[in-house]
Amino acid sequence: MACQKNNYLLKASLLSLSISLVLPVHAENPPPTLEEMWTIIQRQQQEIEQLKQQLQTTDQKLEQ
């Protein structure tokens, strides 16, 4: 059950992060270029991997 809650929180956090990184701060700003989007996606993927590792560590500690 704790794992399901952690997965839900992880998904919600990632969705919030994705939205905040993709949406421009001001409507006046031009949309990100393809290169900028690729950089954002790569950073997000790195963070996802870090969060997965943290979740796995937490799950292991809870199982002990």
Secondary structure, DSSP 4 states (H G I P E B T S, - for coil): -HHHHHHHHHHHHHHHHHHHHHS-SSTTSPPPPHHHHHHHHHHHHHHHHHHHHHHHHHHHHHH-
